[in-house]
Amino acid sequence: MDKNDVPRIINQVFVESFEIDLKELTPEKKIFEELGLDSLDIVDLVVAIQKKFNVKIRDDERIRAIRTLQDLYDYVILLGTEMSASHQ
């Protein structure tokens, strides 16, 4: 996974799954407060990200610390790095 693709792919999930305008998706946007996702939406978001990136995040406590899109980008990049390291 190229870390430069992560924001684009995540933004695509927000556009497709939650009908949020791409122009609204800036790194500093707060997922709950500014983008309007609720707890049920987060379940859908987690499922979509798991599918897009072929990662497992359901039981990862670090997901609770995510507040902004940048937090989410960084988290997915970290997961990709961890997966690469575990396959070596």
C-alpha positions as a Markdown table, in Angstrom:
| # | Residue | x | y | z |
|---|---|---|---|---|
| 1 | Met | 0.0 | 0.0 | 0.0 |
| 2 | Asp | 1.4 | 3.4 | -1.0 |
| 3 | Lys | 0.8 | 5.8 | 1.9 |
| 4 | Asn | 0.2 | 8.6 | -0.6 |
| 5 | Asp | -2.9 | 6.7 | -1.8 |
| 6 | Val | -4.5 | 6.4 | 1.7 |
| 7 | Pro | -6.1 | 9.9 | 1.9 |
| 8 | Arg | -7.6 | 9.6 | -1.6 |
| 9 | Ile | -9.0 | 6.1 | -0.9 |
| 10 | Ile | -10.4 | 7.1 | 2.4 |
| 11 | Asn | -12.0 | 10.2 | 1.0 |
| 12 | Gln | -13.5 | 8.0 | -1.7 |
| 13 | Val | -15.2 | 5.9 | 1.0 |
| 14 | Phe | -16.7 | 9.1 | 2.6 |
| 15 | Val | -18.0 | 10.2 | -0.8 |
| 16 | Glu | -19.5 | 6.8 | -1.8 |
| 17 | Ser | -20.7 | 5.7 | 1.6 |
| 18 | Phe | -21.9 | 8.9 | 3.2 |
| 19 | Glu | -22.5 | 11.2 | 0.3 |
| 20 | Ile | -20.1 | 13.9 | 1.6 |
| 21 | Asp | -18.8 | 16.3 | -1.0 |
| 22 | Leu | -15.1 | 15.8 | -1.7 |
| 23 | Lys | -14.4 | 19.5 | -1.1 |
| 24 | Glu | -15.5 | 19.0 | 2.5 |
| 25 | Leu | -12.9 | 16.3 | 3.1 |
| 26 | Thr | -9.8 | 18.1 | 4.4 |
| 27 | Pro | -7.4 | 16.5 | 6.9 |
| 28 | Glu | -8.4 | 18.7 | 9.8 |
| 29 | Lys | -12.1 | 17.9 | 9.5 |
| 30 | Lys | -13.6 | 16.3 | 12.6 |
| 31 | Ile | -15.4 | 13.1 | 11.7 |
| 32 | Phe | -18.2 | 13.4 | 14.2 |
| 33 | Glu | -18.7 | 17.1 | 14.7 |
| 34 | Glu | -18.0 | 18.5 | 11.2 |
| 35 | Leu | -18.7 | 15.6 | 8.9 |
| 36 | Gly | -21.8 | 14.4 | 10.8 |
| 37 | Leu | -21.1 | 10.7 | 11.2 |
| 38 | Asp | -22.7 | 9.0 | 14.1 |
| 39 | Ser | -21.9 | 5.7 | 15.9 |
| 40 | Leu | -23.8 | 3.6 | 13.3 |
| 41 | Asp | -21.9 | 5.3 | 10.5 |
| 42 | Ile | -18.6 | 4.5 | 12.1 |
| 43 | Val | -19.4 | 0.8 | 11.9 |
| 44 | Asp | -20.0 | 1.2 | 8.2 |
| 45 | Leu | -16.8 | 3.2 | 7.9 |
| 46 | Val | -14.8 | 0.6 | 9.6 |
| 47 | Val | -16.2 | -2.2 | 7.4 |
| 48 | Ala | -15.5 | -0.1 | 4.3 |
| 49 | Ile | -11.9 | 0.7 | 5.3 |
| 50 | Gln | -11.2 | -3.0 | 6.2 |
| 51 | Lys | -12.4 | -4.0 | 2.7 |
| 52 | Lys | -10.5 | -1.2 | 0.8 |
| 53 | Phe | -7.2 | -1.8 | 2.6 |
| 54 | Asn | -7.5 | -5.5 | 3.5 |
| 55 | Val | -6.8 | -4.7 | 7.2 |
| 56 | Lys | -8.5 | -5.8 | 10.4 |
| 57 | Ile | -9.3 | -2.9 | 12.8 |
| 58 | Arg | -12.4 | -4.1 | 14.6 |
| 59 | Asp | -10.7 | -5.0 | 17.9 |
| 60 | Asp | -8.1 | -2.3 | 17.8 |
| 61 | Glu | -8.4 | 0.1 | 20.7 |
| 62 | Arg | -6.5 | 2.8 | 18.8 |
| 63 | Ile | -9.5 | 3.4 | 16.7 |
| 64 | Arg | -11.1 | 5.2 | 19.6 |
| 65 | Ala | -8.5 | 8.0 | 19.5 |
| 66 | Ile | -9.4 | 9.0 | 15.9 |
| 67 | Arg | -11.1 | 12.4 | 15.7 |
| 68 | Thr | -10.1 | 13.9 | 12.4 |
| 69 | Leu | -9.6 | 12.7 | 8.9 |
| 70 | Gln | -5.8 | 13.1 | 9.4 |
| 71 | Asp | -6.0 | 10.8 | 12.4 |
| 72 | Leu | -7.7 | 8.3 | 10.2 |
| 73 | Tyr | -5.2 | 8.6 | 7.4 |
| 74 | Asp | -2.3 | 8.2 | 9.8 |
| 75 | Tyr | -3.9 | 5.2 | 11.5 |
| 76 | Val | -4.5 | 3.4 | 8.2 |
| 77 | Ile | -0.9 | 4.1 | 7.1 |
| 78 | Leu | 0.3 | 2.8 | 10.5 |
| 79 | Leu | -1.7 | -0.4 | 10.0 |
| 80 | Gly | -0.2 | -0.9 | 6.5 |
| 81 | Thr | 3.3 | -0.4 | 8.0 |
| 82 | Glu | 2.6 | -3.0 | 10.8 |
| 83 | Met | 1.2 | -5.5 | 8.3 |
| 84 | Ser | 4.3 | -5.1 | 6.1 |
| 85 | Ala | 6.6 | -5.6 | 9.0 |
| 86 | Ser | 4.7 | -8.7 | 10.1 |
| 87 | His | 5.0 | -10.3 | 6.7 |
| 88 | Gln | 8.8 | -10.0 | 6.7 |
